[in-house]
């Protein structure tokens, strides 16, 4: 049975940002003390932490990719505009219903379209989610080009219907797009994090082995070299106790970052 460093060194797994921040500080101390063997271990730790942090950022970016094509919002606005144009045109005819110069059949046709198309108001459709709105408008177009086409023709609304149909088609095509931002897999990120923890443990073991004596000088150097890691360990212990989760830090400044869930996606 092989002996692992983790059998003797138990510590909280360092989030990537905390690891980068601590590794950089340890490296500076090791170089200042001229302890090259520890500086090399600190460089290895920093490199592993940087790699894991980069993979983590790329993983977040890939998982936060847009759900639809980049023009979905613009095309949704065009569909909303087309619906609004139809609705306003119908209201114009309705407002002129009592005008003696108005053909009474026109307000009747407008009322038919209004009650059939927008019984709950046009905003009921425009406030739907993208897929729901696309389906709802598709059903409206079937009727506008089918059983309600006579009323559309009577009111000369064919150009507006054609514009709405074109916007609806383009909107649907955009909803089918699934932008893919290439990123690392969860297994790759997990492996990089494991390497990070291994390098951290190796660094700690090297410091303890190099300054194993209990004289004042050895203790002082040992404390100085390991303090950056201990700061993060104490902070994580407090966070786990209070929140049961460790919040990462900005690797450049050490400031707390917003809590981000990084779990494998289904």
C-alpha positions as a Markdown table, in Angstrom:
| # | Residue | x | y | z |
|---|---|---|---|---|
| 1 | Unk | 0.0 | 0.0 | 0.0 |
| 2 | Unk | 1.5 | 3.3 | -1.1 |
| 3 | Unk | 1.8 | 6.2 | 1.3 |
| 4 | Unk | 0.3 | 9.5 | 0.1 |
| 5 | Unk | 1.1 | 13.0 | 1.3 |
| 6 | Unk | -2.7 | 13.4 | 1.9 |
| 7 | Unk | -2.4 | 10.6 | 4.5 |
| 8 | Unk | -0.5 | 13.1 | 6.7 |
| 9 | Unk | -1.5 | 16.5 | 5.4 |
| 10 | Unk | -5.2 | 17.3 | 5.7 |
| 11 | Unk | -6.4 | 20.6 | 4.4 |
| 12 | Unk | -9.4 | 22.2 | 2.7 |
| 13 | Unk | -9.4 | 21.9 | -1.1 |
| 14 | Unk | -8.4 | 25.4 | -2.3 |
| 15 | Unk | -10.6 | 27.1 | -4.8 |
| 16 | Unk | -8.6 | 28.1 | -7.9 |
| 17 | Unk | -8.6 | 31.9 | -7.2 |
| 18 | Unk | -7.5 | 31.4 | -3.6 |
| 19 | Unk | -4.8 | 29.0 | -4.8 |
| 20 | Unk | -3.3 | 31.4 | -7.3 |
| 21 | Unk | -3.3 | 34.2 | -4.7 |
| 22 | Unk | -1.6 | 32.1 | -2.1 |
| 23 | Unk | 0.9 | 30.5 | -4.5 |
| 24 | Unk | 2.1 | 33.8 | -5.8 |
| 25 | Unk | 2.7 | 35.0 | -2.2 |
| 26 | Unk | 4.6 | 31.9 | -1.2 |
| 27 | Unk | 6.8 | 32.2 | -4.3 |
| 28 | Unk | 7.7 | 35.7 | -3.4 |
| 29 | Unk | 8.6 | 34.7 | 0.1 |
| 30 | Unk | 10.7 | 31.7 | -1.1 |
| 31 | Unk | 12.6 | 33.8 | -3.6 |
| 32 | Unk | 13.2 | 36.5 | -0.9 |
| 33 | Unk | 14.6 | 33.8 | 1.4 |
| 34 | Unk | 16.7 | 32.3 | -1.4 |
| 35 | Unk | 15.2 | 28.8 | -0.8 |
| 36 | Unk | 15.2 | 27.6 | -4.4 |
| 37 | Unk | 13.8 | 24.1 | -3.7 |
| 38 | Unk | 10.7 | 25.7 | -2.2 |
| 39 | Unk | 10.6 | 28.4 | -4.9 |
| 40 | Unk | 10.4 | 25.6 | -7.5 |
| 41 | Unk | 7.6 | 23.9 | -5.6 |
| 42 | Unk | 5.8 | 27.2 | -5.4 |
| 43 | Unk | 6.2 | 27.8 | -9.1 |
| 44 | Unk | 4.7 | 24.3 | -9.8 |
| 45 | Unk | 1.8 | 25.2 | -7.4 |
| 46 | Unk | 1.2 | 28.5 | -9.1 |
| 47 | Unk | 1.3 | 27.0 | -12.6 |
| 48 | Unk | -1.2 | 24.3 | -11.6 |
| 49 | Unk | -3.4 | 26.9 | -9.9 |
| 50 | Unk | -3.3 | 29.2 | -13.0 |
| 51 | Unk | -4.1 | 26.3 | -15.3 |
| 52 | Unk | -7.1 | 25.3 | -13.2 |
| 53 | Unk | -8.3 | 28.9 | -12.8 |
| 54 | Unk | -8.2 | 29.4 | -16.6 |
| 55 | Unk | -10.1 | 26.1 | -17.2 |
| 56 | Unk | -12.7 | 27.2 | -14.6 |
| 57 | Unk | -13.3 | 30.5 | -16.3 |
| 58 | Unk | -13.6 | 28.9 | -19.7 |
| 59 | Unk | -16.0 | 26.3 | -18.2 |
| 60 | Unk | -18.2 | 29.1 | -16.8 |
| 61 | Unk | -18.2 | 30.9 | -20.2 |
| 62 | Unk | -19.1 | 27.8 | -22.1 |
| 63 | Unk | -22.0 | 27.0 | -19.7 |
| 64 | Unk | -23.3 | 30.6 | -19.7 |
| 65 | Unk | -23.6 | 30.6 | -23.5 |
| 66 | Unk | -26.8 | 32.1 | -25.0 |
| 67 | Unk | -29.7 | 29.7 | -25.3 |
| 68 | Unk | -30.7 | 31.1 | -28.7 |
| 69 | Unk | -29.0 | 32.8 | -31.7 |
| 70 | Unk | -27.5 | 36.2 | -31.2 |
| 71 | Unk | -30.3 | 38.0 | -33.2 |
| 72 | Unk | -33.2 | 36.4 | -31.2 |
| 73 | Unk | -33.8 | 39.6 | -29.2 |
| 74 | Unk | -33.8 | 41.8 | -32.3 |
| 75 | Unk | -36.2 | 39.5 | -34.2 |
| 76 | Unk | -38.4 | 39.1 | -31.2 |
| 77 | Unk | -38.7 | 42.9 | -31.3 |
| 78 | Unk | -39.7 | 42.8 | -34.9 |
| 79 | Unk | -42.4 | 40.2 | -34.3 |
| 80 | Unk | -43.7 | 42.3 | -31.4 |
| 81 | Unk | -43.7 | 45.3 | -33.7 |
| 82 | Unk | -45.6 | 43.4 | -36.3 |
| 83 | Unk | -48.2 | 42.4 | -33.8 |
| 84 | Unk | -48.5 | 45.9 | -32.5 |
| 85 | Unk | -48.9 | 47.3 | -36.0 |
| 86 | Unk | -51.8 | 45.0 | -36.7 |
| 87 | Unk | -53.4 | 45.8 | -33.3 |
| 88 | Unk | -53.2 | 49.5 | -33.9 |
| 89 | Unk | -54.6 | 49.2 | -37.4 |
| 90 | Unk | -57.6 | 47.4 | -36.0 |
| 91 | Unk | -58.1 | 50.0 | -33.3 |
| 92 | Unk | -58.2 | 52.7 | -36.0 |
| 93 | Unk | -61.1 | 51.1 | -37.7 |
| 94 | Unk | -62.8 | 50.5 | -34.4 |
| 95 | Unk | -62.4 | 54.2 | -33.5 |
| 96 | Unk | -64.0 | 55.3 | -36.8 |
| 97 | Unk | -67.0 | 52.9 | -36.4 |
| 98 | Unk | -69.4 | 55.8 | -35.7 |
| 99 | Unk | -68.1 | 58.0 | -38.6 |
| 100 | Unk | -70.9 | 58.3 | -41.2 |
| 101 | Unk | -68.4 | 58.2 | -44.0 |
| 102 | Unk | -67.0 | 54.8 | -42.8 |
| 103 | Unk | -68.2 | 51.6 | -44.5 |
| 104 | Unk | -69.8 | 49.7 | -41.6 |
| 105 | Unk | -68.4 | 46.4 | -42.8 |
| 106 | Unk | -64.9 | 47.6 | -42.1 |
| 107 | Unk | -65.3 | 48.1 | -38.3 |
| 108 | Unk | -67.1 | 44.7 | -38.3 |
| 109 | Unk | -64.1 | 43.0 | -40.0 |
| 110 | Unk | -61.7 | 44.8 | -37.6 |
| 111 | Unk | -63.7 | 43.7 | -34.6 |
| 112 | Unk | -63.7 | 40.1 | -35.8 |
| 113 | Unk | -60.0 | 40.1 | -36.2 |
| 114 | Unk | -59.4 | 41.8 | -32.9 |
| 115 | Unk | -61.5 | 39.4 | -30.9 |
| 116 | Unk | -60.1 | 36.4 | -32.7 |
| 117 | Unk | -56.5 | 37.4 | -32.7 |
| 118 | Unk | -56.1 | 39.3 | -29.4 |
| 119 | Unk | -58.9 | 38.3 | -27.0 |
| 120 | Unk | -56.6 | 39.1 | -24.1 |
| 121 | Unk | -54.7 | 41.9 | -25.7 |
| 122 | Unk | -51.6 | 41.9 | -27.8 |
| 123 | Unk | -49.4 | 42.2 | -24.8 |
| 124 | Unk | -50.5 | 38.8 | -23.6 |
| 125 | Unk | -48.5 | 37.4 | -26.6 |
| 126 | Unk | -45.6 | 39.8 | -26.6 |
| 127 | Unk | -44.8 | 39.0 | -23.0 |
| 128 | Unk | -44.5 | 35.3 | -23.6 |
| 129 | Unk | -41.2 | 33.5 | -23.6 |
| 130 | Unk | -39.5 | 33.2 | -27.0 |
| 131 | Unk | -40.7 | 29.7 | -27.8 |
| 132 | Unk | -44.3 | 30.4 | -26.6 |
| 133 | Unk | -44.5 | 33.6 | -28.6 |
| 134 | Unk | -43.2 | 31.9 | -31.7 |
| 135 | Unk | -45.8 | 29.1 | -31.4 |
| 136 | Unk | -48.6 | 31.6 | -30.7 |
| 137 | Unk | -47.8 | 33.8 | -33.6 |
| 138 | Unk | -47.5 | 30.8 | -35.9 |
| 139 | Unk | -51.1 | 29.9 | -35.0 |
| 140 | Unk | -52.3 | 33.5 | -35.6 |
| 141 | Unk | -50.7 | 33.4 | -39.1 |
| 142 | Unk | -52.4 | 30.2 | -40.0 |
| 143 | Unk | -55.7 | 31.9 | -39.3 |
| 144 | Unk | -54.7 | 35.3 | -40.9 |
| 145 | Unk | -53.8 | 33.4 | -44.1 |
| 146 | Unk | -56.8 | 31.0 | -43.7 |
| 147 | Unk | -60.2 | 31.5 | -42.3 |
| 148 | Unk | -59.6 | 35.2 | -41.5 |
| 149 | Unk | -58.0 | 36.1 | -44.8 |
| 150 | Unk | -61.2 | 37.6 | -46.1 |
| 151 | Unk | -61.3 | 40.1 | -43.2 |
| 152 | Unk | -57.6 | 40.8 | -43.8 |
| 153 | Unk | -58.2 | 41.5 | -47.4 |
| 154 | Unk | -61.2 | 43.7 | -46.7 |
| 155 | Unk | -59.1 | 45.9 | -44.4 |
| 156 | Unk | -56.1 | 45.8 | -46.8 |
| 157 | Unk | -53.8 | 44.4 | -44.1 |
| 158 | Unk | -52.0 | 41.9 | -46.4 |
| 159 | Unk | -48.7 | 43.8 | -46.3 |
| 160 | Unk | -48.7 | 43.8 | -42.5 |
| 161 | Unk | -49.5 | 40.1 | -42.4 |
| 162 | Unk | -46.7 | 39.4 | -44.9 |
| 163 | Unk | -44.2 | 41.4 | -42.8 |
| 164 | Unk | -45.3 | 39.6 | -39.6 |
| 165 | Unk | -44.9 | 36.2 | -41.4 |
| 166 | Unk | -41.4 | 37.1 | -42.6 |
| 167 | Unk | -40.3 | 38.2 | -39.1 |
| 168 | Unk | -41.9 | 35.1 | -37.6 |
| 169 | Unk | -40.0 | 32.8 | -39.9 |
| 170 | Unk | -36.6 | 34.5 | -39.2 |
| 171 | Unk | -37.4 | 34.5 | -35.5 |
| 172 | Unk | -38.1 | 30.7 | -35.6 |
| 173 | Unk | -34.8 | 30.0 | -37.5 |
| 174 | Unk | -32.9 | 32.0 | -34.9 |
| 175 | Unk | -34.5 | 30.1 | -32.0 |
| 176 | Unk | -33.2 | 26.9 | -33.6 |
| 177 | Unk | -29.6 | 28.1 | -33.4 |
| 178 | Unk | -27.6 | 26.8 | -30.5 |
| 179 | Unk | -24.4 | 28.9 | -30.2 |
| 180 | Unk | -21.6 | 26.7 | -29.0 |
| 181 | Unk | -18.8 | 28.1 | -27.1 |
| 182 | Unk | -16.1 | 25.4 | -26.8 |
| 183 | Unk | -14.9 | 24.9 | -23.3 |
| 184 | Unk | -13.2 | 22.3 | -21.2 |
| 185 | Unk | -15.1 | 19.3 | -19.9 |
| 186 | Unk | -16.0 | 18.8 | -16.3 |
| 187 | Unk | -13.5 | 15.9 | -16.1 |
| 188 | Unk | -10.8 | 18.1 | -17.4 |
| 189 | Unk | -11.6 | 20.8 | -14.8 |
| 190 | Unk | -11.8 | 18.2 | -12.0 |
| 191 | Unk | -8.4 | 16.8 | -13.0 |
| 192 | Unk | -6.8 | 20.3 | -13.1 |
| 193 | Unk | -8.2 | 20.9 | -9.6 |
| 194 | Unk | -6.8 | 17.6 | -8.4 |
| 195 | Unk | -3.4 | 18.6 | -9.7 |
| 196 | Unk | -3.6 | 21.9 | -8.0 |
| 197 | Unk | -4.3 | 20.2 | -4.6 |
| 198 | Unk | -1.4 | 17.8 | -5.2 |
| 199 | Unk | 1.0 | 20.7 | -5.9 |
| 200 | Unk | -0.2 | 22.5 | -2.8 |
| 201 | Unk | 0.4 | 19.4 | -0.7 |
| 202 | Unk | 3.9 | 18.9 | -2.2 |
| 203 | Unk | 4.8 | 22.5 | -1.5 |
| 204 | Unk | 3.6 | 22.2 | 2.1 |
| 205 | Unk | 5.6 | 18.9 | 2.6 |
| 206 | Unk | 8.7 | 20.5 | 1.1 |
| 207 | Unk | 8.5 | 23.5 | 3.5 |
| 208 | Unk | 8.0 | 21.2 | 6.5 |
| 209 | Unk | 10.9 | 19.0 | 5.4 |
| 210 | Unk | 13.2 | 21.9 | 4.7 |
| 211 | Unk | 12.5 | 23.7 | 8.0 |
| 212 | Unk | 11.7 | 20.7 | 10.2 |
| 213 | Unk | 13.6 | 21.8 | 13.2 |
| 214 | Unk | 11.9 | 23.7 | 16.1 |
| 215 | Unk | 14.5 | 26.4 | 16.5 |
| 216 | Unk | 13.3 | 29.9 | 16.3 |
| 217 | Unk | 14.8 | 30.6 | 12.8 |
| 218 | Unk | 13.2 | 27.4 | 11.3 |
| 219 | Unk | 9.9 | 28.1 | 12.9 |
| 220 | Unk | 9.9 | 31.7 | 11.7 |
| 221 | Unk | 10.7 | 30.7 | 8.1 |
| 222 | Unk | 8.2 | 27.9 | 8.1 |
| 223 | Unk | 5.5 | 30.2 | 9.4 |
| 224 | Unk | 6.3 | 32.9 | 6.9 |
| 225 | Unk | 6.3 | 30.5 | 3.9 |
| 226 | Unk | 3.1 | 28.8 | 4.9 |
| 227 | Unk | 1.1 | 31.8 | 6.2 |
| 228 | Unk | -0.4 | 32.7 | 2.7 |
| 229 | Unk | -1.9 | 29.2 | 2.5 |
| 230 | Unk | -2.9 | 29.2 | 6.2 |
| 231 | Unk | -4.7 | 32.5 | 5.7 |
| 232 | Unk | -6.9 | 30.9 | 3.0 |
| 233 | Unk | -7.4 | 27.8 | 5.1 |
| 234 | Unk | -8.6 | 29.8 | 8.0 |
| 235 | Unk | -10.9 | 31.9 | 5.8 |
| 236 | Unk | -12.4 | 28.8 | 4.3 |
| 237 | Unk | -12.9 | 27.2 | 7.7 |
| 238 | Unk | -14.9 | 30.3 | 8.8 |
| 239 | Unk | -16.9 | 30.3 | 5.6 |
| 240 | Unk | -17.8 | 26.6 | 5.8 |
| 241 | Unk | -18.8 | 27.1 | 9.4 |
| 242 | Unk | -21.0 | 30.1 | 8.6 |
| 243 | Unk | -22.3 | 29.2 | 5.1 |
| 244 | Unk | -21.2 | 25.6 | 4.4 |
| 245 | Unk | -19.6 | 26.8 | 1.2 |
| 246 | Unk | -16.2 | 28.4 | 0.4 |
| 247 | Unk | -16.3 | 31.6 | -1.7 |
| 248 | Unk | -13.4 | 32.0 | -4.1 |
| 249 | Unk | -11.2 | 35.2 | -4.2 |
| 250 | Unk | -9.9 | 37.3 | -7.0 |
| 251 | Unk | -6.5 | 35.8 | -7.7 |
| 252 | Unk | -4.9 | 39.2 | -8.2 |
| 253 | Unk | -6.3 | 41.1 | -5.2 |
| 254 | Unk | -7.5 | 38.5 | -2.8 |
| 255 | Unk | -11.0 | 40.1 | -2.7 |
| 256 | Unk | -14.0 | 37.9 | -2.3 |
| 257 | Unk | -15.8 | 37.1 | -5.5 |
| 258 | Unk | -19.5 | 36.4 | -6.0 |
| 259 | Unk | -20.5 | 32.9 | -5.1 |
| 260 | Unk | -20.6 | 30.8 | -8.3 |
| 261 | Unk | -22.0 | 27.3 | -8.6 |
| 262 | Unk | -19.6 | 25.1 | -10.6 |
| 263 | Unk | -21.1 | 21.7 | -10.9 |
| 264 | Unk | -21.3 | 19.4 | -13.9 |
| 265 | Unk | -24.2 | 20.1 | -16.2 |
| 266 | Unk | -26.8 | 17.4 | -17.0 |
